[in-house]
């Protein structure tokens, strides 16, 4: 009983995940997002009801960010197909940021007391997530958003167990997702736009180089020494 009392929030969180997975299996929410008929429905709606189509996309994406284990790139690709490169980028950023904020709040409420002590035992994650050396929030978000240390959905919950403020998390999440989201939305739009195909692909290629460079730079500057330190500790 004592163990249950101490881990009550974690147990509730796990039960919520199980219920969501069961409901997703029954109702096929994941399949809905990838169904070509549904995508065509939203694409057709844009002409007469753009705001409604945008709200539907944002709502589905927010839910998917929080409760469905879909790769983060999925949302950007869908936005590029449905809304094109520019609106697609903006709407995807809004939707994924909102989803990330909700997941952050859920993680902070349900996981911080039980998961944080476990994560803190890992030397590398402890240095990255808990700002051991006084690292700023902006560097923390830059590292984990630009360098794929773990999947997007898991990141959102993991940030809830850190000491980062919700305001900083929300702002920096939006900013550091811009290159990656734009890369996929604009690149995807190139497949659906014969007129501007090479323009969009050119922009996407430039963004790919930028994302790779930023990821490499951040990893080298902020993770290199920590990985070495971790190896020395293990030895």
N, C-alpha and C positions, 0 to 999 in steps of 0.2 A: 504493500500500500504506500509506503514511503517513496518508493521508486516512481510509482504512478503519480503521486502528488508532485514530485520534483520535475517530472517530464510530461506533465499534463498537456501543456501547449504543443509540445512536439508530437504527442500522440494524436491530438486533435488535428494537427496539420497533416499528419500521415493518413489519417482517416479521410480527410477532405480530398487528398490526392487520389486515394483509392476510389472514392465515390465518383470523382470527376472522370477517372479512367474508365470506370464501368459505364457511366453515362455516355462517354464519347464512343465506346464500343457499340452501345445500343443505338444511339442516334446518329452516329457518323459525322460528328462536327468537323473532324479533320478532313474527311472526304468532301464535305461541302465547300471548303476553301479551295480545293483543287479541281472541283467539277467545272468542266468547260461551259456547261449550260448556265451555271450561276455567274461565271465570269462574263458571258455574253449578255446576261440580264443586266448586270451592273454597267457594262459598256454601253448598252442601248439606253439605259436610264440617264446617262450623263448628258445627252443632248437636250432633254427637257427638264430633268430634275437633278442637276449637278450636285446641289447641296445635299439632297437626300442620299444620292449615291455615295458621296463623300462620307456622310455620317454612318451609313451602313458599313462601309469599308473600315472606318476608324473603330466602330463598335466591335466588328468581327476580329480585327487585329488586336485590340486591347484584350479581349477575352482569350485569344490564342496565345498572346504573350504571357498571360498569367496562368492559364490552366492547361494548355496543350503543349506537348513537347515537340514543337515544330522548329526547324532551323530558322534563325533570324533572317536569313537571306530570302526566305519564302515571302515575307511580307513586302520586301522591296521589289521582288520580281512581279508579284501581283499588282502592285501599284504602278509599275512601269507599263504593264500590259493594259491595264484598265484606264489609267489617267494620263499616261504619257510621261515624258521625262521631268517636266518642271513641276506640274501639280502633283505628280506621283511622288517625287522626292519630298515635297513639303508635307503632303498628307501622311506619307510613311513615317517621316520624322515625328510628326505630331502624335500619330497613333502608337508608335513603338515607345516614345518617351512616356506617354500616359500609361501604357502597359508596364513599362519598367518601374514607374513610380508606384503603381499599385502593388507590384510584386515586392518592391523594396519595403513598403509598409507592412505587407504580410510577413516578410522575412524578419523584420525587426520585432514584430509583435509575437510571432510564434516560435522563432528559431534562435533569437539572440541568447537567451539564458542557457539553452541546452547545446547548441551547435558551436557557439563561439569558443568555449574552452577546448573542444576537440580540434577545431581548425588551428587554434593558437599553438598546438603542439607541433605543427609542421613549420619548420624554420623559415622556408621560403614564403609560404602563404602568410605567416605571421608578420614578416617584414613588409610584404606588399600590402596586406589588407589593414593592418592595425597601426600603420604610421609610426613604427617603432623609433625611427630616427628623425622624427619631426617632419616627415614628408608632407607636402601640402595635398589637399583634396584633388586639386587639378592634375597633379602628377599621377596620383592613384588612378583617377578615371582615365587619363591618357594611356597609362600602361595597360590596363585591363580591357579597354575598348579597342585600342589599336593593335594590341598583341593578343591573339586568341588563346589565352591561358585555359579557359574553359568555356563551354557553350553559352550563348547569349541568355537563354532562359535561366540557366543556373546562376549566371552572374547577377541577374536582377535580384534573386533571393539572397545571394551571398552578401551583397552590399548591405542588406538589412542588419547583418551581425557586426558590421564595422561601426566606427565612431563618426563617420562622415554625416554631415547634416543633410536633411532632405532637400533643402534649397540648393546647396552645392551639387548634390547628386543629380538633381533634375536638370540644372543648367549645363553642367559639364557632360552629362549623358547626351543631351541634345546636340551640343557642339561637336563632340568627338565621334558621333555617329554620322555626321554630315558626309564626310568623304566616302565611307563605305556604302551608305544608303544611295547616294548619288551615283556611285559606280554601277550598282546593280539596276537601279531604275532607268538610268540613261542608256546603259548597255542593252537592257531588255527592250527599251523603246526602239532601238536600232533594228531589231528583228521585225517589228510591226510597222515601221515607217520606211517605205521604199524611197520616199523623196529625200529624207534627211538621214538615211541609214549610215553613211560614212561619216557624217558630221558627229552623230551620236556615238558611234563606235570610236571615233578619234578622241572625243571627250572622255569616254569611258577608259580608253587606254591610258590617257594622261592621268586620270584619277587612280588607276591601278598602280602606276609607277609611284604616284604620290603616297598612296596607302602603304605600299611595300617599303618605301623609303622611311616613312614615319614610323612604321612598325619596327624596322631594323634599327633605326636610331634610338627609339625609346627602349627597345630591348637591350641594346648594347650599353646605353648610358645608365639605365636604372636597374637592369636585371643581371647584367654580366657579373658584376662584383658580388651580387647576392648569391648567384648560382655557385660561384667559386667558394664563397664563404660556407655555403651549405655542404659542399663536397669536403672541404677541410674539416668541418665539424663531424661529418660521418666517418672520416678517416681517423 
